[in-house]
Amino acid sequence: MRVLVTTLAMLVTLGVAVGGLPAESRAAQATLVCPATAQAGQQFVAGVTIDVGTTTALGAYSAMVTYDPAVLTIAAVDGGDTAEFSGRPTTNTPTPGATNIAAFQVMNVTSPKGVVSVAKITFSVAAIASTTTSIGLSVESLFDTNAVNILPITANGCSVSVTGSVPTTTTTITSTTTTTQAPTTTTTVQPTTTTTTTQAPTTTTAQPTTTTQVPTTTTAQPTTTTTTSTLAAPTTTTATTPSSTSSTTLPACSPAPVSITSNFNGTAIPKDAFIWFSSVLSVPGPNPAAFTVRCDDSTIDFVAGGEPYVLDVPRASVTFSPASTLATTEFDSASQEWETVIPSSGDAGNAFVTGLGFQVPVDFPGGIKQVTWTCQLSSDAPGIRIQWKWAAAVYTDFSPDPNSLGVKPVDGDGSVYENANEAGTPENFRRFVIGGARGGGGSNFTGGHSGTKAVACPLEPTLAIPLCTDGPLPPSLDRKIGKARLLIARAPGAVSERRVEKLQARIMRRLEGIVRLAHRAQRMGRISPNCARALERMVVEAR
């Protein structure tokens, strides 16, 4: 897998960043959309769109945004609104005021077409005085999904009028409240400040050097915190959007949240019983020796007896480690996080991700439908394929301490629980399982699994730094790089070991051909020695 990851990073760098001659001409228009005005000291968002026409599907782009660093700085670069380019682009700022952005997609070969939203750039306004500043946009290269250059390309930047900052007004108020028959509020202000109080506060508009004091009445509202513990009866809520949860999301693969909806069986669930929700994942190989998959912002929502429920599920990490010899699962009480560690050399079966013990507050009817579990999956290993699913079983007794459940980390052997039970089984409470939710009791300790959602983590190569900046590549070399890139783009979808081996062999043959063509092009004077060495070095490292 290291070969595939490194190779794709190299190949897309070559195929997208260095440019080349097109196989056919298809006009494209890139546009930077900015707000007309922005406030000094604030931020604004500019969008990058690329119109590739109705017959061309956009596969990759590399662009440069230029700006005055004394006026603007880039705070963040995020993916666009188009699904295929919604992942965070690769960025590079070689000099102040010039930022490269680039990305490619392997989701579809026939889309996106037309106007494609590829990136959103958050600018911070560094200027403190009113000014007008221009933001430039240039496209270094575009490729369709067949790795063919899209030319010609035009690009339009934008202009933003910056409104100067407003002088800061400092207000110092000390309030003392004395309670008699009616509260009396005494406001102490600075000696040079005049405060006018009528039945309603009078607002004084001050000149820049004036400090305005206005009595301030503060009403302290009680802070309500709703916490769904492992066993506590839930707070019924009609919220349709889960509350955000602080999370540690890994940057290499951060797709949109994944949701799986499934149904409970027809067995009613009695009041005070416990539903054990558990989810598992698998990562078909080959994979890097060490990597981590996370599940954050996880919620379960359903309607039972006409009442809606939204349950917050603890976040989780699953670490694949070459140093581990036995799979383990623990719950970190300080961070409120499930932590599972899996030996890298273990079987590629299911691994426990996260779980929640939920005590039923009232009798639940059987046949509850549309139970949806949502999880934000992420990983620090680009190129992997995550397969995720969930289950639910009912228990008559459970524990409020997640670490006392004895949650099994993996299917079958490979942990301290050497049995045939599935990952997610609460080993210490098996005798209390009954039918209900998605289980039938007996030896079904997790319940039947839902359908599986697969998330393919795109490889995010460094596209911003061209290897060969002293001229275009010869068409034959450019085409060979494009073909190798297409092969590597298939890597995330190769789930069988035999398929991966075949892809690796074909990729290596393509790489060897690239090196031969590079040396030939150098001897003929069509590329520089530096370019040829750069190509050879990247291919050697990819091996």
Summary of the structure (lengths in Angstrom):
residues: 543
radius of gyration: 29.4
end to end distance: 10.8
largest distance: 99.2
contacts: 1768
relative contact order: 0.16
helix: 16%
strand: 37%
